[in-house]
Amino acid sequence: MVAERCAGGRPRGRRVAAASLVVLAALATGCEPGTAEGAQDVPPPVRATQAAAPTPSPFLTAPAPTTEDAKPSTAPPPSPSASTAAPAPAPTTARPAPEPSTAPPPRVLMRTGSESERVRELQARLRQIGHFGRNPTGYYGSVTADAVRSFQAKRRLPVTGSTDAVTWQRLLAMTRVPTAAELDPPTERPVAAPDERCLKGRVLCISKKSRTLAWMNDGKVVSAMDVRFGSEYTPTREGVFEVFWKSRDHVSTLYDTPMPYALFFSGGQAVHYSADFAANGYGGASHGCVNVRDKKKVAALFDQVKTGDKVVVSW
């Protein structure tokens, strides 16, 4: 090969050889090509024992480390202008729900269906202050329950109709001890003048006009009590009869209803205690019997009357 000479007079082939020596020297010292001025951006040759690393793209961002102990960036994202950013709502403190009351309710002393001398006293005390409009009977029925509700409502107590300890104490504080006449009044209405057939002997003198029964002995009233009679469809028979059978704990075989202290005087008709009469008053009627609503009085009457005593039912 014929060596060409450049403008300086040295052969051109010698320049190429000198440049090759410079490149080989750079590779031997580990220098990267492209850092020297004027060098091209050419990757270094890959050694046979190492895998070639991919060329990083200038448009990709290096991924964040994925190790568990690497902390994520806490820098907040860019926000809009402070003047336009909406303020964060203030945290609200939840109010705890009120705990239900654990206090036990007042103990109930008397309720519908109760029957005792204390019920009689309750009725007498309610009557003193205008909440009970009839004579005490000792039976706690719907009329008594309504009277208790009226009292509780006026005193701003829980309106239950039952007499609990609080209601009873309030009533005691507002009333006096009932007298014997208040606890056991003769009748709700005045006793009618006795029929002339009642003036001799031992007689149950029953008046439909006054709705009273007078137990009489030779024209003298021994005891008196309120009574009610049968309806127009089952009327109580009028006339003169006599007691032919006494049954203390009788139950009607026809109507399957209790008839305590029954004094039978005409077929299936009898004088007897009626819990319905005690509870509901004159709002109802019997099936022909003479109902008594004061259990204490009719019990005493039952013990005094004998089989064969006269019964007079009149207007």
C-alpha positions in Angstrom: 0.0 0.0 0.0 1.3 3.4 -0.9 1.1 5.8 2.0 -0.6 9.1 1.3 0.8 12.3 2.7 -1.3 15.1 4.2 -0.6 18.8 4.1 2.0 18.5 6.9 4.1 16.0 4.9 3.6 13.0 7.2 2.1 9.9 5.8 -1.7 9.5 6.3 -1.3 5.9 7.3 0.7 6.8 10.4 -2.1 9.1 11.6 -4.7 6.3 11.5 -2.3 4.0 13.3 -1.7 6.6 16.1 -5.5 7.2 16.5 -6.0 3.4 16.9 -3.4 3.3 19.7 -5.2 6.1 21.6 -8.5 4.3 21.4 -6.9 1.0 22.6 -5.3 2.8 25.5 -8.6 4.4 26.6 -10.3 1.0 26.5 -7.6 -0.5 28.6 -8.0 2.2 31.4 -11.9 1.9 31.5 -12.8 5.3 30.1 -16.1 5.6 28.4 -16.2 6.7 24.9 -18.3 9.8 24.3 -16.9 11.7 27.3 -13.9 12.9 25.3 -14.5 16.0 23.3 -15.5 15.2 19.8 -16.1 11.5 20.4 -19.3 9.8 19.2 -22.0 8.5 21.7 -21.2 4.8 21.1 -21.8 2.1 23.9 -18.8 0.1 25.1 -18.4 -3.4 23.9 -20.1 -6.0 26.1 -17.8 -8.5 27.8 -18.6 -12.1 27.1 -19.1 -12.9 30.9 -21.7 -10.2 31.6 -25.2 -9.6 30.3 -25.6 -6.5 28.3 -27.5 -3.8 30.3 -30.5 -2.1 28.5 -29.9 1.4 27.3 -31.9 3.7 29.6 -34.5 5.8 27.8 -34.4 9.5 28.3 -38.2 9.6 28.5 -38.7 7.1 31.4 -38.3 7.8 35.1 -36.4 5.3 37.2 -38.8 3.2 39.3 -38.9 3.7 43.0 -37.4 1.0 45.2 -39.7 -1.8 46.1 -38.1 -3.1 49.2 -40.4 -3.3 52.3 -38.4 -0.9 54.4 -38.4 1.8 51.6 -40.5 4.7 52.7 -42.9 6.2 50.2 -42.5 9.8 49.4 -44.4 12.0 51.8 -44.3 15.1 49.7 -47.9 16.3 48.9 -49.0 16.6 45.3 -49.1 20.1 43.9 -52.2 21.9 44.9 -54.1 24.7 43.2 -53.6 28.2 44.4 -54.0 28.7 48.1 -56.7 31.4 47.4 -58.9 28.9 45.6 -58.3 25.8 47.6 -61.4 24.9 49.7 -60.7 24.7 53.5 -60.8 21.2 55.0 -63.9 20.6 57.2 -63.3 20.8 60.9 -63.4 17.4 62.6 -66.6 16.7 64.5 -66.7 15.1 67.9 -69.5 12.5 68.1 -71.6 12.8 71.2 -72.0 9.6 73.1 -75.6 8.2 73.1 -77.3 8.6 76.5 -77.3 5.5 78.5 -80.7 3.9 79.2 -82.0 4.3 82.7 -81.2 1.3 84.9 -83.5 2.2 87.7 -86.2 -0.5 88.2 -89.8 0.6 87.7 -91.9 1.2 90.9 -93.4 -2.0 92.3 -97.0 -2.6 91.4 -99.3 -3.0 94.4 -102.7 -3.4 92.8 -103.9 -3.9 89.2 -106.9 -5.0 87.2 -108.2 -8.2 88.7 -106.9 -7.5 92.3 -109.5 -8.0 95.1 -108.8 -7.0 98.6 -109.5 -4.6 101.5 -106.7 -2.4 100.2 -108.5 -2.0 96.9 -111.6 -0.9 98.9 -109.4 1.7 100.6 -108.0 2.8 97.3 -111.5 3.3 95.9 -112.6 5.2 99.0 -109.5 7.5 98.9 -110.0 8.2 95.1 -113.7 9.0 95.9 -112.6 11.6 98.5 -110.8 13.6 95.8 -113.4 13.1 93.0 -111.8 10.4 90.9 -114.1 7.5 91.8 -117.9 8.1 91.5 -119.3 5.0 93.2 -119.2 3.0 96.4 -116.1 0.9 97.1 -116.4 -2.7 96.2 -112.9 -4.1 96.9 -112.6 -5.3 93.3 -110.1 -3.6 90.9 -111.9 -3.5 87.6 -112.0 -1.2 84.5 -113.8 1.6 86.5 -111.1 1.6 89.1 -108.3 1.4 86.5 -109.9 4.5 84.8 -110.0 6.3 88.1 -106.3 5.6 88.7 -105.4 6.8 85.2 -107.3 10.0 85.9 -105.4 10.5 89.2 -102.0 9.7 87.6 -102.5 12.1 84.6 -103.5 15.0 86.9 -100.4 14.4 89.1 -98.1 13.9 86.0 -97.3 10.4 86.9 -96.9 7.5 84.4 -100.4 6.8 83.3 -100.7 3.0 83.6 -104.0 2.4 85.3 -102.2 0.2 87.8 -101.4 1.4 91.4 -97.7 1.3 91.9 -95.8 2.3 95.0 -95.3 5.9 93.8 -99.0 6.4 92.9 -100.1 4.9 96.2 -97.8 7.1 98.3 -99.0 10.2 96.4 -102.6 9.3 97.1 -102.0 8.6 100.8 -100.4 12.1 101.1 -103.4 13.8 99.6 -106.2 11.9 101.4 -107.2 10.9 104.9 -107.9 7.5 106.3 -111.4 6.5 105.2 -114.1 6.0 107.8 -116.1 2.8 108.1 -119.1 4.5 106.4 -116.8 5.4 103.4 -115.4 1.9 103.2 -118.8 0.2 103.5 -121.6 2.5 102.6 -125.0 0.9 102.7 -125.8 1.4 99.0 -125.0 3.7 96.2 -128.6 4.8 96.1 -131.0 5.2 99.0 -132.8 2.0 100.0 -136.4 2.0 98.8 -139.2 1.9 101.2 -139.8 -1.8 101.8 -142.6 -3.7 100.1 -145.2 -4.6 102.7 -144.5 -8.3 102.0 -141.0 -7.7 103.5 -142.1 -6.5 106.9 -142.5 -9.9 108.6 -139.9 -12.6 109.1 -136.6 -13.1 107.4 -136.8 -11.6 104.0 -134.5 -10.7 101.1 -136.3 -7.6 100.0 -135.2 -6.7 96.4 -136.3 -3.5 94.7 -135.9 -3.0 90.9 -136.8 0.6 91.3 -134.0 1.6 93.6 -131.7 -1.3 92.5 -131.1 -2.3 96.1 -131.3 -5.5 98.2 -132.2 -5.2 101.9 -131.7 -8.1 104.2 -134.5 -7.6 106.7 -135.5 -9.3 109.9 -139.0 -8.5 111.1 -139.1 -5.2 109.3 -135.6 -4.1 110.4 -132.8 -3.7 107.8 -129.8 -5.8 108.8 -127.7 -5.0 105.7 -128.2 -3.4 102.3 -126.3 -3.6 99.0 -126.4 -2.5 95.3 -127.8 -5.0 92.8 -128.5 -5.3 89.1 -130.8 -7.5 87.1 -131.3 -9.3 83.9 -131.7 -7.6 80.5 -135.0 -7.2 78.7 -134.2 -10.5 76.9 -133.5 -12.4 80.2 -135.5 -10.5 82.8 -135.4 -11.2 86.5 -138.7 -12.7 87.6 -140.8 -10.7 90.1 -142.9 -12.1 92.9 -142.5 -13.9 96.2 -140.1 -16.8 96.4 -138.0 -18.6 98.9 -134.4 -19.7 99.0 -134.3 -23.4 98.0 -130.5 -24.0 97.5 -127.3 -22.4 98.6 -124.0 -22.9 96.6 -120.9 -21.1 97.8 -118.6 -21.7 94.8 -121.2 -22.3 92.1 -120.4 -22.2 88.4 -123.2 -21.8 85.8 -123.6 -24.9 83.7 -125.5 -22.9 81.1 -123.1 -20.0 80.7 -119.9 -21.5 82.2 -119.4 -18.4 84.5 -118.7 -18.2 88.2 -121.6 -17.5 90.5 -120.0 -17.3 94.0 -122.3 -17.2 97.1 -125.4 -18.2 95.1 -128.8 -18.2 96.8 -131.2 -19.8 94.3 -134.8 -18.6 94.6 -136.5 -19.3 91.2 -135.3 -22.0 88.8 -131.8 -21.0 87.7 -132.1 -17.4 89.0 -130.2 -16.6 92.2 -128.7 -13.8 94.2 -124.9 -14.0 93.8 -121.7 -12.1 93.6 -120.7 -10.8 90.1 -117.1 -9.7 89.3 -118.4 -8.1 86.1 -120.8 -6.0 88.1 -118.0 -5.0 90.5 -115.8 -4.1 87.5 -118.2 -2.4 85.1 -121.1 -1.3 87.2 -124.5 -0.8 85.6 -123.1 -0.9 82.1 -124.0 -4.6 81.8 -126.7 -6.9 82.9 -127.2 -10.4 84.2 -128.9 -13.4 82.5 -131.8 -13.1 85.0 -129.9 -13.4 88.3 -129.7 -10.7 91.0 -126.1 -9.6 90.9 -124.3 -8.1 93.9 -121.0 -6.2 93.3 -119.8 -6.1 97.0 -118.2 -9.5 97.6 -117.7 -8.9 101.3 -121.3 -8.1 101.9 -122.7 -10.9 99.8 -120.4 -13.3 101.6 -121.7 -12.2 104.9 -125.3 -12.5 103.6 -124.6 -16.0 102.4 -123.6 -17.1 105.9 -126.8 -15.5 107.4 -129.5 -16.6 105.0 -131.0 -20.1 105.5 -132.8 -22.4 103.1 -136.5 -21.5 103.2 -136.0 -17.7 103.9 -138.4 -15.5 101.9 -137.4 -13.6 98.8 -139.5 -10.7 97.5 -138.7 -9.1 94.1 -140.7 -6.0 93.2 -140.7 -2.6 91.5 
